[in-house]
Amino acid sequence: KLAALQKSRRGSNTSAAGSDAGGSEVGAGAERYESIVQRLQRMLDQERKRVKEVRKLQMAEASSRTELAQLLRECVEDVRRQCSEVLGSGEASRPGSRPDSSRVGSRAGSARVSAADVRRAATSGVY
């Protein structure tokens, strides 16, 4: 489209200029503007390529962050599950402790574990 537009401009400038000296100035000005337009077009294409690359990098970064977050969630759930198993076995041996069937309302493996529970499990030598 740009090339066709430039050709049509050149044709109109040379026909309008005729043979007088003022026509050469108009033609030189038009050529200058055309070179500026071409340069700006190249710059625009380069910027589009850069934006495309940056978006690709941004998506890769977001993907890796999501994978790391998922891995962290899985690790936390594993630790919670292990702590609740250790605490569950310890509670069952204590008199007056509730059996696991009393926790029907809670999700399996997602019981909240306090810092004291973690310390108690760590000092019991299970890990």
N, C-alpha and C positions, 0 to 999 in steps of 0.2 A: 504494500500500500504506500509505504514511504517513498519507494523508488518511483512509482507511478506519479505520485504527487510532485516529486522533485522534477520529473521530466515535463510534466504539464506546466510547472512554474517556469522552467527554462524556456519552453516554447513561447509562453506568453510574454516573458521578459524580452526575448530577442525580437519578437514581432512588434512589440510596442515600442521598443527602443529605436528601431529604424536604423538609419545610417548616421545620425548625429552623434556628437561626442558625449552627450548626456546619457545616452544609452549604455555606454561602456561602464559608467559609474553605477548605474542601476544594476547591470549584470554583475559587477564586482561585489556590490552589496548583497545581492541575492546569493551569490556563491558563498560569501562569508557566512550568511545566515544558514545556508544549507550545511556548511561544514560544522557550524555550531550545533545544529539540530542532530547531525550524525554523531558528533561527540557526546552530546547529551543522551542520545539513544543508546550508545555503547555503555555509558555510565549507568543508565537505568537497567540495562541487561545485567551488568555486573552486580548491581545492588540486589536484583531479583535472585541471582544465583547465591549471593551471600545470605539473603534472608532464608532461602530454601535450606542451605546448609545449617544455619543456626536453628531453624525449626527442627531439623532432623536430629541435631545434637541435643536440643531441649527435650525431645521425645525420648531419646535414649537415656538421658539423665533421669527423667521422671520414671521411666520404666525400671531403671536400676534402683532408684529410691523405693519404689513400690515393692520390688523383690526383697530388698533388705528389710523393709517394714514387715512384710509377711513372714520372713525368717525370724525376726525378733518376736513377733506375736506367737509363732509356733514354739519358740524356745521358752517364752514366758509361760505358755500353757503347759508345756512339759514339766517345767519346774513346779508349777502350781499342782499339777497332777501328782508328781512325786511327793511333794510336801503333804498333800492331803492323804496320800496312801500311808506315809510314815506316821502322820498324826492320827489317822484313822486306826491304824493298828495299835498305837499307844493308847488311844482313848478306849478301845474295846477292852483292854486289859485292866483299866482303872474302874473301880466301883463307882456306880452312879453315872457312868457316861452313857450318852445316847447312842443307839445303834445307827448304822448308816441308813436304814430304812426310814428314819425320822427326817431325813433330808430330801424327801421326795420332791419338794418344790424347787430345789436348786438344780441348776444344770450340771450334768455329769462333768467332772474334771475342772469346773470353773469356780470352785469354792474360794472365797476370799481368804487369803492367808496373811496373817499379821507378821510384823517383823519379829515379834517374840516367838511365834510359831516356827519361823525359819531358823532362828537361833537355836531353839530347842531341838529341831530336827538335825541341825548341823552338829550340835554337841553330842547327839546320841550315837554318832559314829556310823550312820547309815551311808553317808556319802564318802 
